[in-house]
Structures are given as structure tokens and as C-alpha cells.
Amino acid sequence: MSHSMRKSVKSLSRLRGVLANVQCQLSLAAYTKVDSRWRQYNFVPEFNRFYYIQEGEGALVIDGTTYYPKPGQLFVMPSGVTQSYFTTNGDNPFGKLWCHFTANLGDANLFRFLKSPYWIDVPDQERMIELFRRLIVAYRSPQVTAGLLQKAVLLEIVSEFLETAFAGQYEPEAVVEDEQMHKIQRILAFIERHLHENITIPQMAEHIHFHPNYFIRHFHELVGIPPMQYVHRLRMDKAKLQLSTTGKSISEIAGELGMELYYFSRSFRKAVGMSPTEYRHTFGQQD
């Protein structure tokens, strides 16, 4: 495996760990056929917008760049970014599926944290239309569980957007929004390199020259969970991958994660709901 490929795999592993902590909340969802009066200029919303264009013409201005969306494209307009929108052809305005929502990693906006692109060409348009249809139904639903359904479908749309936007490629440099973000990326890489060791809060804090108390608070704000909880979750995720894709013994896997066998087995059962042996039997590769 080349150096660049190994680097990409490690980056993707860290990204998966971070994305597991995304918090989403829907506020509006609908289909709208706009008219010639559809316009707003130079505003900075406190929520994100998804626009899935089905027909018509118009323009979106996001952070100073003007886009002319085509049918079949999905645009995200992140919170905290200056935006405008307007119709460019009064005889053929946009028909769009849309929603307003929040998507955060701790206190950070997901799309700004990842520096994701603002739009994608949707590869499976029927599926995207169906996802928005389900989102709108859930938004209008009087059911007690409607909020759970909204989050589930919204996360699917966010996932589709990011999977297509990055197309399997993810470089850590792409998410360095500022020095604080850069330090979080450094500590996530440090955790992965030392996962087989007994990593401590003082060690992690020292790596990025933070006081331990400030480090715990800062990590929680940006990643969404405390640092030791993140370490534990990452260990369990790696254990599941090893159990399902390799023939390594459970003792060997525990050792590679820096855990005693008994503690590993007990922790795995608590986190996953079954023993390592049961997990391997259920999810392991079949000959």
C-alpha cells in the first residue's frame, strides 16, 4: 500500500470516528415551486439549508460565489455563511425539495468543519426524492416518534451528500479551518497511533500544549464526547473490524488495543451487546 493510500485510509478512519458524534435536528421540510419574487440577499442564517433542485432556473450565492443549480443537484447552504438566492427566469423558476436543519459536531458546524463542497450531482435521483418525501412526511407527522424519524432520514441525506462529495477521498488538511481545528485533527491522529497504549488525558493534552482541564472541555465541544469516551469507542470500532474481517484471536486483538483480555471481553459486551466470539460468529466473513 502506498504512503498516500495509507494516509487516506487513516484519515477516513478518523473521519468515521468523528462523524459517529454528529447531532442533527430538522426544523422545516417541504417541496416548493417558487415564483418570480423568490429572492433574499446577503443574509447569514443560523441553520443549514438543503436544496434539491427538480426543475427550473435560479441562482444561489454562497460565501461570495454564485452558482446556477441544475435539476438533479443537491446544494447545502451552511449556517454562519453569507448567502443570497434569487430567480433568474420568471417563466421557469425553481421547483425544489428543501429543508432547514442543524448538523453539528459538538459546537462546530459539520459542513464547515469538514470544508465540504456546497453541492453534488446526485447519483441516484429517485432515492434522493424518496428520502425527501419521507422527510416531509415525518416533519408533518403527529406521531410521538416523528422526531426520531426526522433525524433518521435527515442523517441519511447528510450521509448521501458527504459520501458523494468526498467520493471515498478524505485528506486531513481539508478540515483545517483554524488552529483549534488543526489541533483536534492532530490529537485524533495521536490517539490512533497510540491506541495500543494506555493513553491518558495528560498525554493527550501535552501533545497539543493544552492544560488537561481545558483539553477535556475543548475536545468535548468540538468532537461531541469526552476524550476517553472517544478512545474507548474507537477501540471497540477497531475490534469489530478485526473480528469481522480477520482470523486474529480475540486475545491478539485485545493486545493490539492495549487491553487485558478479560477487560476487553467485558467492555466489548457492554458496548456491543454480545461477546467478541458471538460478534465474530454473527458478522465474520463466511467462507
C-alpha positions as CSV (number, residue, x, y, z in Angstrom):
1,M,0.0,0.0,0.0
2,S,1.4,3.4,-1.0
3,H,2.1,6.2,1.6
4,S,-0.7,8.3,0.2
5,M,-3.2,5.4,0.3
6,R,-2.2,4.6,3.9
7,K,-2.6,8.2,4.8
8,S,-6.1,8.3,3.1
9,V,-7.2,5.1,5.0
10,K,-6.1,6.6,8.3
11,S,-7.9,9.9,7.6
12,L,-11.1,8.0,6.7
13,S,-10.8,6.1,9.9
14,R,-10.6,9.3,11.9
15,L,-13.4,10.8,10.0
16,R,-15.7,7.8,10.7
17,G,-14.9,8.2,14.4
18,V,-15.8,11.9,14.4
19,L,-19.0,11.5,12.3
20,A,-20.4,9.0,14.7
21,N,-21.0,12.0,17.0
22,V,-22.9,14.2,14.6
23,Q,-26.1,15.7,16.0
24,C,-28.9,16.7,13.6
25,Q,-32.2,18.5,14.1
26,L,-34.8,19.3,11.5
27,S,-36.8,22.5,11.6
28,L,-38.6,22.6,8.2
29,A,-39.1,20.4,5.2
30,A,-41.2,20.8,2.1
31,Y,-41.5,21.0,-1.7
32,T,-41.9,24.5,-3.2
33,K,-42.4,25.8,-6.7
34,V,-41.1,29.3,-6.2
35,D,-42.2,32.4,-8.1
36,S,-40.5,35.4,-9.6
37,R,-40.5,37.1,-6.3
38,W,-38.3,34.4,-4.7
39,R,-35.2,36.3,-3.5
40,Q,-33.2,37.3,-0.5
41,Y,-29.8,38.9,-0.4
42,N,-26.7,38.8,1.9
43,F,-28.1,37.1,4.9
44,V,-26.3,34.8,7.4
45,P,-28.6,32.0,8.6
46,E,-28.3,30.2,12.0
47,F,-29.3,26.9,10.3
48,N,-28.3,24.9,7.3
49,R,-30.4,24.5,4.1
50,F,-30.6,21.6,1.7
51,Y,-32.0,22.5,-1.7
52,Y,-32.6,19.5,-4.1
53,I,-33.4,21.0,-7.5
54,Q,-36.0,19.2,-9.5
55,E,-36.8,21.8,-12.2
56,G,-36.4,25.4,-13.2
57,E,-33.7,28.1,-13.1
58,G,-32.3,30.3,-10.4
59,A,-29.1,31.3,-8.6
60,L,-27.5,30.7,-5.2
61,V,-24.7,32.8,-3.8
62,I,-22.7,31.1,-1.1
63,D,-19.8,32.8,0.6
64,G,-19.3,35.1,-2.4
65,T,-19.5,32.5,-5.2
66,T,-22.6,32.4,-7.5
67,Y,-24.0,29.0,-8.5
68,Y,-26.7,28.2,-11.1
69,P,-28.1,24.9,-9.8
70,K,-29.3,22.3,-12.3
71,P,-32.1,19.7,-11.8
72,G,-30.6,16.6,-10.0
73,Q,-28.1,18.7,-7.9
74,L,-28.2,18.9,-4.1
75,F,-26.9,22.1,-2.5
76,V,-26.1,22.7,1.1
77,M,-26.1,26.3,2.4
78,P,-24.3,26.1,5.8
79,S,-25.2,28.2,8.8
80,G,-22.9,31.1,9.5
81,V,-22.0,31.7,5.8
82,T,-23.2,34.8,3.9
83,Q,-25.8,33.8,1.3
84,S,-28.2,35.1,-1.3
85,Y,-30.8,33.4,-3.6
86,F,-33.0,34.7,-6.5
87,T,-34.9,33.6,-9.6
88,T,-33.2,34.2,-12.9
89,N,-36.1,33.2,-15.2
90,G,-39.5,34.3,-14.0
91,D,-41.2,31.9,-16.6
92,N,-39.2,28.9,-15.3
93,P,-38.5,29.2,-11.6
94,F,-37.1,26.5,-9.3
95,G,-39.1,23.6,-8.2
96,K,-37.2,22.2,-5.2
97,L,-37.3,19.9,-2.3
98,W,-35.8,21.6,0.7
99,C,-35.2,21.5,4.4
100,H,-33.8,23.7,7.2
101,F,-31.7,21.9,9.8
102,T,-28.7,21.9,12.1
103,A,-25.8,19.4,11.9
104,N,-23.1,19.8,14.4
105,L,-20.0,18.1,15.8
106,G,-20.1,19.5,19.3
107,D,-20.3,23.2,18.8
108,A,-18.9,23.1,15.3
109,N,-21.0,23.2,12.1
110,L,-20.5,19.8,10.3
111,F,-20.1,21.2,6.8
112,R,-17.7,24.0,7.8
113,F,-15.7,21.6,10.0
114,L,-15.2,19.3,7.0
115,K,-14.9,22.1,4.5
116,S,-17.2,20.1,2.3
117,P,-18.2,21.3,-1.2
118,Y,-21.5,23.2,-1.4
119,W,-23.1,20.9,-4.0
120,I,-23.2,17.4,-5.6
121,D,-24.7,15.8,-8.6
122,V,-27.0,13.2,-7.0
123,P,-26.1,9.8,-8.4
124,D,-29.5,8.2,-7.5
125,Q,-32.1,10.8,-8.0
126,E,-35.1,8.5,-7.3
127,R,-33.6,7.6,-4.0
128,M,-33.0,11.3,-3.1
129,I,-36.6,12.2,-4.0
130,E,-37.8,9.3,-1.8
131,L,-35.6,10.4,1.1
132,F,-37.1,13.9,0.9
133,R,-40.6,12.5,0.6
134,R,-40.0,10.5,3.8
135,L,-38.5,13.6,5.5
136,I,-41.6,15.7,4.6
137,V,-44.0,13.0,5.8
138,A,-42.0,12.7,9.1
139,Y,-42.0,16.5,9.5
140,R,-45.8,16.7,9.1
141,S,-46.4,13.6,11.2
142,P,-48.3,13.9,14.6
143,Q,-46.7,10.7,15.9
144,V,-44.8,10.7,19.1
145,T,-41.8,9.2,17.3
146,A,-41.9,11.8,14.5
147,G,-38.7,13.5,15.8
148,L,-36.8,10.2,15.7
149,L,-38.0,9.5,12.1
150,Q,-36.9,13.0,11.0
151,K,-33.4,12.6,12.4
152,A,-33.1,9.1,10.9
153,V,-34.0,10.3,7.4
154,L,-32.0,13.6,7.7
155,L,-28.9,11.6,8.6
156,E,-29.4,9.5,5.5
157,I,-29.5,12.6,3.3
158,V,-26.4,14.1,5.1
159,S,-24.6,10.8,4.6
160,E,-25.5,10.6,0.9
161,F,-24.3,14.2,0.4
162,L,-20.9,13.6,2.2
163,E,-20.3,10.2,0.6
164,T,-20.8,11.7,-2.9
165,A,-18.9,14.9,-2.0
166,F,-15.8,13.2,-0.9
167,A,-16.2,10.1,-3.1
168,G,-14.0,8.0,-0.8
169,Q,-11.3,10.6,-0.7
170,Y,-10.6,12.5,2.5
171,E,-7.5,14.3,3.5
172,P,-7.0,15.8,7.0
173,E,-5.7,19.0,5.5
174,A,-9.2,19.6,4.1
175,V,-10.7,20.2,7.5
176,V,-8.1,22.6,9.0
177,E,-10.5,25.6,9.4
178,D,-8.4,27.3,12.1
179,E,-5.7,26.5,14.7
180,Q,-8.2,24.9,17.1
181,M,-9.5,22.5,14.4
182,H,-5.9,21.7,13.4
183,K,-5.1,20.7,17.0
184,I,-8.2,18.5,17.2
185,Q,-7.0,16.7,14.0
186,R,-3.6,16.3,15.5
187,I,-5.0,14.7,18.6
188,L,-7.2,12.4,16.7
189,A,-4.2,11.2,14.8
190,F,-2.2,10.9,18.0
191,I,-5.0,8.7,19.6
192,E,-5.0,6.4,16.6
193,R,-1.2,6.0,16.6
194,H,-1.2,5.2,20.3
195,L,-4.4,3.2,20.6
196,H,-2.5,0.1,21.7
197,E,-1.1,2.0,24.7
198,N,-2.7,3.2,28.0
199,I,-3.4,6.7,26.7
200,T,-4.0,9.3,29.4
201,I,-5.6,12.8,29.4
202,P,-2.3,14.5,30.4
203,Q,-0.5,12.8,27.5
204,M,-3.2,13.9,25.0
205,A,-3.3,17.4,26.4
206,E,0.5,17.7,26.4
207,H,0.6,16.7,22.7
208,I,-1.2,19.9,21.7
209,H,0.1,22.0,24.6
210,F,-3.2,22.4,26.4
211,H,-4.0,22.2,30.2
212,P,-5.7,18.9,30.8
213,N,-8.9,20.6,32.1
214,Y,-9.1,22.9,29.1
215,F,-8.3,20.0,26.8
216,I,-11.2,17.9,28.1
217,R,-13.7,20.8,27.6
218,H,-12.3,21.8,24.2
219,F,-12.3,18.2,22.9
220,H,-15.9,17.7,24.1
221,E,-17.1,20.9,22.4
222,L,-15.6,20.0,19.0
223,V,-16.0,16.2,18.9
224,G,-19.2,15.9,20.9
225,I,-18.0,13.4,23.5
226,P,-15.2,13.3,26.2
227,P,-11.8,12.2,25.0
228,M,-11.6,8.9,27.0
229,Q,-15.1,8.0,25.7
230,Y,-13.8,8.7,22.1
231,V,-10.8,6.4,22.8
232,H,-13.0,3.6,24.1
233,R,-15.4,3.9,21.1
234,L,-12.5,3.9,18.6
235,R,-11.1,0.7,20.3
236,M,-14.5,-1.0,20.1
237,D,-14.9,0.0,16.4
238,K,-11.4,-1.4,15.6
239,A,-12.2,-4.5,17.5
240,K,-15.4,-5.1,15.5
241,L,-13.5,-4.6,12.2
242,Q,-10.8,-7.0,13.3
243,L,-13.3,-9.6,14.4
244,S,-15.4,-9.4,11.2
245,T,-12.5,-9.3,8.7
246,T,-9.5,-11.2,10.1
247,G,-8.7,-14.5,11.7
248,K,-6.8,-13.0,14.6
249,S,-7.5,-14.5,18.0
250,I,-9.5,-12.4,20.5
251,S,-6.5,-12.3,22.8
252,E,-4.4,-10.9,20.0
253,I,-7.0,-8.3,19.1
254,A,-7.2,-7.2,22.8
255,G,-3.4,-7.0,23.0
256,E,-3.3,-4.8,19.9
257,L,-5.7,-2.4,21.5
258,G,-3.7,-2.3,24.8
259,M,-6.4,-4.1,26.8
260,E,-6.3,-7.2,29.0
261,L,-8.4,-10.0,27.6
262,Y,-10.9,-10.1,30.5
263,Y,-11.4,-6.3,30.5
264,F,-11.6,-6.3,26.7
265,S,-14.3,-9.0,26.6
266,R,-16.3,-7.3,29.3
267,S,-16.1,-3.9,27.7
268,F,-16.9,-5.3,24.3
269,R,-20.1,-7.0,25.6
270,K,-21.2,-3.8,27.4
271,A,-20.6,-1.6,24.3
272,V,-21.9,-4.0,21.6
273,G,-24.4,-6.2,23.4
274,M,-22.7,-9.5,22.6
275,S,-19.3,-11.2,23.3
276,P,-16.4,-10.9,20.9
277,T,-17.0,-14.6,20.0
278,E,-20.7,-14.1,19.3
279,Y,-19.9,-11.0,17.2
280,R,-17.4,-12.9,15.1
281,H,-19.9,-15.7,14.6
282,T,-22.6,-13.3,13.5
283,F,-20.6,-10.8,11.4
284,G,-17.5,-12.6,10.5
285,Q,-16.6,-13.3,6.9
286,Q,-18.2,-16.5,5.6
287,D,-16.2,-19.0,3.5
